Amino acid sequence: MIPASHQVDLPQRLMALPGYPLADVPAIKARLRAAGTEVIDLGIGDPGLPVPGVAIEALQQAAADPALQGYGFQGGLPDFRLSIVAWLERRFGVSLDPETEILPVIGSKEAIALSAFALLDPGDDVLIPDPGYPPYLGGAHFAGANIHQAVLRPENGFLVPPDTIRSTGQRLRLVVLNYPNNPTGAVADRDYVADVISACEERGAALLWDNAYSEIGFDGYRPLGLLEVEGGRDIGIEFHSFSKTYNMTGWRLGWACGSAPLIGALRRVKTFFDTGSYLAIQAAGAAVLQDPDEFIRGNVETLQARRDAAVDAFCRHGLAMTAPRATLYLWTPVPTSEASEDFCRRVLESSGVVLMPGSALGPGGEGYVRASLTVASEVYETAAARVAEVI
């Protein structure tokens, strides 16, 4: 037993992680609500829309099946893997081996982070986007890698230049990309993806392609998959999530697919960290993937209406917005001379509108704020008017 007076020193690797800006947002929101302010939260990435009815029905039925109460382990439910294979073939025209090229995961977040342990030795170089999803940084950091951050710049269309891949580090082993991109909303075309694949091949680096927003494209735009571009299947892992595509954020379900050796490495690491998703949830996932795609189309129509309403409202109230072709996010420069965190804090305290400071996603995001398509279309008029008042 540790004496009450003894203080355990936390490891330097943990203490070296960057802090999270606006970590006190939940407390501020609670205080504002208690004072009678209607809080409008545009900071989160949760669509806040209903999950497919077929998922709930399948989960209820599967939860009563004794055969699905045990450990799933890494292979998971065979029907789930087969449904993933069929979905990928229908959507991207690729045919994968359900045994060696598909891996069910507990949401793509944990799998992306654990991929660093599967593919990197301490001291290896890894290239990640800045700003970017925090697990890119966290996984590489805990794996002891040398982290290189490629700043996403508007003059490059918020794309990581392939020549940056060609010139980064002496021991580049891993590149992490995310298009459609969180937080910028940027998209990548086939020529760009082919050039990225070529650059990774030249460097002998694996490519992680976070495709969480593969189905959230607007105005008829259909995002690419890594594996449908020549060479992507040989050097990469593509991640998909039920969180954004099917609004199943709390279900924690997704999959990794791609190169059999890379999938095998990730599977091996995961055996030391988890025993797989609850099989009944995998059964629900299988049912969702087998369902016709009208659900996705309806979802995207709703999000596109939100995008149009948000861009129109913010632009009319003097905050410059460009309509993204994909994702749940609007990415815009801070309209004042303040740091992004200071601006977002002032907006929250003064108006009750939650925005995410770009710096929360990396130093390269400084000077920007992110607003999410997470509230009903009509609410954006109120949100934009409040923000304009603060400015």
GISUL-V32316 format. One record per residue. RES is the residue in one small letter. SS is DSSP state (@ for helix, = for strand, . for the rest). OMEGA is omega in whole degrees, -180 to 180 (* if undefined). Layout:
RES/SS/OMEGA + RES/SS/OMEGA
This chain:
m/./-179 + i/./178 + p/./-177 + a/./-177 + s/./-175 + h/./178 + q/./179 + v/./178 + d/./179 + l/./-175 + p/./-179 + q/@/-180 + r/@/177 + l/@/-176 + m/@/-179 + a/./177 + l/./179 + p/./175 + g/./-180 + y/./179 + p/./179 + l/./178 + a/./-179 + d/./-179 + v/@/180 + p/@/180 + a/@/179 + i/@/179 + k/@/-180 + a/@/-180 + r/@/180 + l/@/179 + r/@/178 + a/@/179 + a/./176 + g/./179 + t/./174 + e/./-179 + v/./176 + i/=/-173 + d/=/176 + l/./-176 + g/./-175 + i/./179 + g/./-180 + d/./-176 + p/./180 + g/./180 + l/./-178 + p/./173 + v/./179 + p/./179 + g/@/-179 + v/@/179 + a/@/-179 + i/@/-180 + e/@/-179 + a/@/179 + l/@/179 + q/@/-180 + q/@/-177 + a/@/-179 + a/@/179 + a/./-178 + d/./-179 + p/@/-178 + a/@/-177 + l/@/-176 + q/./-176 + g/./178 + y/./176 + g/./-174 + f/./-167 + q/./179 + g/./179 + g/./-177 + l/./-180 + p/@/-180 + d/@/179 + f/@/180 + r/@/179 + l/@/178 + s/@/176 + i/@/179 + v/@/-178 + a/@/-180 + w/@/-180 + l/@/179 + e/@/179 + r/@/-173 + r/@/-173 + f/@/179 + g/./178 + v/./-180 + s/./-175 + l/./176 + d/./-177 + p/./-178 + e/./-171 + t/./-175 + e/./179 + i/=/178 + l/=/174 + p/=/-178 + v/=/-179 + i/./-171 + g/@/-177 + s/@/-176 + k/@/-177 + e/@/-177 + a/@/177 + i/@/180 + a/@/-178 + l/@/178 + s/@/179 + a/@/178 + f/@/-178 + a/@/-168 + l/@/-175 + l/./166 + d/./174 + p/./-180 + g/./174 + d/./178 + d/=/176 + v/=/180 + l/=/180 + i/=/179 + p/=/179 + d/=/6 + p/./-179 + g/./180 + y/./-173 + p/@/179 + p/@/177 + y/@/-180 + l/@/-175 + g/@/-179 + g/@/-180 + a/@/180 + h/@/-178 + f/@/176 + a/./178 + g/./-178 + a/./169 + n/=/-173 + i/=/174 + h/=/-177 + q/=/178 + a/=/-177 + v/=/179 + l/./-173 + r/./-179 + p/@/-179 + e/@/175 + n/@/-177 + g/./-177 + f/./174 + l/./171 + v/./-178 + p/./178 + p/@/179 + d/@/173 + t/@/176 + i/@/-177 + r/@/-172 + s/@/-174 + t/./170 + g/./177 + q/./-175 + r/./-179 + l/=/-178 + r/=/-173 + l/=/174 + v/=/-180 + v/=/179 + l/=/-175 + n/./175 + y/./-1 + p/./-165 + n/./166 + n/./19 + p/./-166 + t/./-175 + g/./-178 + a/./179 + v/./-177 + a/./177 + d/./-174 + r/@/-180 + d/@/179 + y/@/-179 + v/@/179 + a/@/179 + d/@/177 + v/@/179 + i/@/179 + s/@/180 + a/@/179 + c/@/177 + e/@/180 + e/@/-177 + r/@/-176 + g/./-177 + a/./172 + a/=/-179 + l/=/173 + l/=/-177 + w/=/-179 + d/=/-174 + n/./-177 + a/./-176 + y/./-175 + s/./-176 + e/./-178 + i/./176 + g/=/-173 + f/./176 + d/./178 + g/./-179 + y/./178 + r/./-179 + p/./178 + l/./167 + g/./179 + l/@/-171 + l/@/178 + e/@/178 + v/./-176 + e/./179 + g/./-178 + g/@/-179 + r/@/-177 + d/@/-171 + i/@/-171 + g/=/168 + i/=/177 + e/=/-177 + f/=/176 + h/=/-174 + s/=/173 + f/@/-173 + s/@/-176 + k/@/-177 + t/@/-175 + y/./177 + n/./-174 + m/./-173 + t/@/-177 + g/@/-177 + w/@/179 + r/./-178 + l/./176 + g/=/177 + w/=/171 + a/=/180 + c/=/178 + g/=/-176 + s/./-178 + a/@/178 + p/@/-180 + l/@/177 + i/@/179 + g/@/179 + a/@/179 + l/@/177 + r/@/-178 + r/@/178 + v/@/-176 + k/@/179 + t/./179 + f/./-174 + f/./-177 + d/./178 + t/./175 + g/./178 + s/./174 + y/./-173 + l/@/178 + a/@/176 + i/@/175 + q/@/177 + a/@/177 + a/@/178 + g/@/178 + a/@/180 + a/@/179 + v/@/-178 + l/@/179 + q/@/-177 + d/./176 + p/./-171 + d/./177 + e/@/180 + f/@/-180 + i/@/-179 + r/@/179 + g/@/179 + n/@/-178 + v/@/177 + e/@/178 + t/@/-179 + l/@/178 + q/@/176 + a/@/176 + r/@/179 + r/@/-178 + d/@/-180 + a/@/-178 + a/@/-179 + v/@/179 + d/@/-177 + a/@/-178 + f/@/180 + c/@/178 + r/@/-180 + h/./170 + g/./178 + l/./-173 + a/./178 + m/./172 + t/./-178 + a/./179 + p/./177 + r/./-176 + a/=/178 + t/./-179 + l/./-163 + y/=/168 + l/=/-175 + w/=/-172 + t/=/178 + p/=/173 + v/./-174 + p/./179 + t/./179 + s/./-177 + e/./167 + a/./-174 + s/@/180 + e/@/180 + d/@/179 + f/@/-178 + c/@/178 + r/@/-179 + r/@/178 + v/@/-179 + l/@/-177 + e/@/-174 + s/@/-172 + s/@/-177 + g/./178 + v/=/180 + v/=/172 + l/./177 + m/=/175 + p/=/180 + g/@/-179 + s/@/178 + a/@/-178 + l/@/177 + g/./-179 + p/@/178 + g/@/178 + g/@/178 + e/./-178 + g/./180 + y/=/170 + v/=/178 + r/=/173 + a/=/-174 + s/=/177 + l/./-169 + t/./177 + v/./-178 + a/./-175 + s/./-175 + e/./-178 + v/@/-176 + y/@/176 + e/@/178 + t/@/-179 + a/@/-178 + a/@/179 + a/@/179 + r/@/-180 + v/@/180 + a/@/179 + e/@/-180 + v/@/-179 + i/./*
